């Protein structure tokens, strides 16, 4: 009886069901944690990593460079971490574009590590983390090998941008601000905003010091929001276009 009452209370507060709150170690396809963060189980698999050459100089066959494998299933945030969730863990909100459901932004890589440390302590484990770059790209692609998960490789970036409007907040539709997560269409794995809104920090280093960011942001064009788009910044760098998405390792 006590367990049922607790489940009802969590559902009433955070708006999710008992099925959603099934422990991540059970192999459930979705999971919602104690502060209402939703996760989706991403299966193991592989993708073809895209060439770094400029789009205008390659043919469709030349866009694929080599195969990258993700050997173990993992949970990934259905949405970018929101300002409401950041504040629930950290007690403050550094974001410029305020909104309960807007992505947490103005976040450095170092800040993500502080958030992860506190959330792990709150839930009594050490399984929250940033996704690796390979995990991020595999999940963002949604088991596709094209420049964007929603179409075959476009002939021009303008063609891509017209269709990207349904899936991302980017330079053509964002009005130079972030937007509430989950208001565009998801990718084939059910993840929202993997393109645009805010760039997302991942685990990997770039060179001796920098950390990698993925996915493009609200001010970027279609080319910078494609599945393979990447950049890098110092780990202490903060900006309104920087946020993150959490991974969770199954027990």
N, C-alpha and C positions, 0 to 999 in steps of 0.2 A: 504493500500500500504506500509506504513512504517513497519508493522509487517512482510510482505512478504520479504521486503528488508533485515530486520534484520535476518530472518531465513536463507536467502540465504548466507548472510555474515558469519554466524556461520558455516554453512555447508561447505563453501569454506575453512574456516580456520581450522576446526577440523575434517572434513571428515565424518560428519554424516548428516542424513536427517531430514526434518521437523517432520516426524513421530517419530524418535528417541528422538527428543527434546520436545515431548509432556510432559506437567507438570506431575510430579510424582503423584500428588493427583488425576489425572484423572482416575486412575486404569489401565493405560497402562501397557502392559506386559514387556516393556523395557523403559529405560529412559537414556538420556545422558545429563550430566550437563554442566556448562559453561566452564569447562576446559577439556572437552572431556572424562570424566569418564563414562563408560557404566555400567548400573545397570540392573538386571533382577528381576522381581517380583517373589518372592518365596511364594507359597500358604501356608496356614496353614496346619498342618498335624501332624504326630507323627512317631516315630521310636523306635525300641527296642535297648536300650543301651547295649553295649557289656560288658561282664565280663572282669575284669582286670587280670584274670589268664593268665599265659603264654600259648601261642598257643599250644605247644606240650603236654600240660596237659589237654586239653579240647576236647570234642567231638563237632560236629556241633550243637547239641541241647543245649549244655551248653554255647555257646558263647553269647546267648541272656539272659539278666538279668532282665530288667524291661522296661516298656513303658515310653517314654518321649514325651510330647506334646508341639507343638508350636501353640499357640491359634490364632495368628493374622498374616496375610500376611505381608511381609516386602520386601524391595528391598535390594539386595546384589550385591556388585561389581562383574561384569563379570570376571574381572581380579584382580590380586593383584595390589595395588597402584604402579605405575611406578615411576622411577626416574624423568622423564619429568614432571609428575603431582606433585610430591613432590616439585620439584624446582619451579614450577609455583606458588605454594602457599607459600612456605617457603623461597624462594630466595637463597637456597644453596643445595648442594648434598653431603651427608655424605657417600655415597656408595663407596665400594672398587671396585666392579666389574662394572665399568662404562658402561652405555648403556642406550640410551633414553627410550627403551621399556623394559629394565631389571627391575625387581622389586626393589623398594626402599628398601634398607637394611642398616644395622648398625643403626637400629631404636629401641629405647626403648619404653615401654608402655607410659611413660610420654611424649615422643616425639609425639606419635600418638594423644595424647590429645591436644597438641599445634596445630598440623595440623588440627584436627577437629574443634577446636575453630576458627581458621583463615578461614577455608573454610565455616563454618556456617556464619561467619560475612560477608564474601564476597558475599554470596548468600542470605543474609537477613533472615535466619531462624535458628532453632536449631535442625534440624532433622538428620544431619549426626552423626554417632556414630560408635563404634565397635559393631559387632554382639555379642549377648550372646553366651555362649558355646553351649547351646541347639540349637539355631538358626544356628550356624556354622555347627554343626554336621548333623543336619537335611538337610541343604542345600548341604553339601558335599556328603552325602549319595545318594542324588538324588532320594529319595523315595525308597531306598533299605534297607535291613536289613542284608546284608552279610558283610564280613570283608572288601571287596572292592566293589565299585559300579559296576565294569565291569565284575565280574565273581562270580560264586558260591564259597563258602568257599574252598580255596585250601587245598591240602593235605600237602604241604610243602611251606616254604617261597620262595624257588627257583622257584617253579611253579608260585607263585604270581609275582615274580620279572620279569619273562619272559613276562608276559602280561602287567605289570605295565610300561614297557618301552614305550608303546604307549601313556601313559597318564601323565607321570611325569618325571621331572628331579630329579634323585636320585643317589645314590652312583655308580650304574652300568653304567650310561651314561652321567653324568654331567661334568666329568673331573674336579671336585672340584671347580666349579664356577656356578653362576646363569646364566640363559638364558632368552631371551626375552619372555614376557608373551604371552600366546595364541598360542604357537608353537607346543603344544601337543594336543591330543584329549580332548574334554570337557566331563563333566559328564552329566547325563540325564537332569539336569536343565539348561544346557548350560553354566556352570561355568568352567573356566580353571584353572589349577594348584592348585586345592584344595589338591592334594597330591604333596609333593616335592617343589622344587625351593626354597622358604623360609618358615620357620615357621611363622604362623600368630597369632598375639596377638588378644585376645578376651576380652570382658568386665570383666569376672568373676575373683574373687579373689581365691587364693589357700592358705588356712590358714590365718594368721593374716595380711600378707603383700604381698606375691607373687601374680603375675598375671599369668593366664593360656595361653599357646600357643598351637596351633593345626596344624596338617597337615604334619609334617615332613619337611625336607629340602634337599638341593642338595647333602649333604654329608651322608644322612641317608640311611639305608637299607629298604627293603620292609616292614618289620614288623613295623618300626617307621612311615611309610607313610599310614597305613591303616586308615579307617574312624574313628576309636575310639582312635587313638593314641593321647596322650596328654603329656604335660610337664608343668613346671612352673618355673618362674624366677622373681627376684626382678624387680619392675617397672622402675627402672633407669638403668637397664642392657642393654647394646648395643652389638651387634655382627653382623658379616656379614651374618649369617643365620637367622636373625630376620627381618620380614617385617609385612605387614598387608593388610587386605581387608576391605573396608568400607561397612557399612550398612546404609540404609536411611529409616527412618520411613515415610510411607505415611501420608499426611496431614490429 
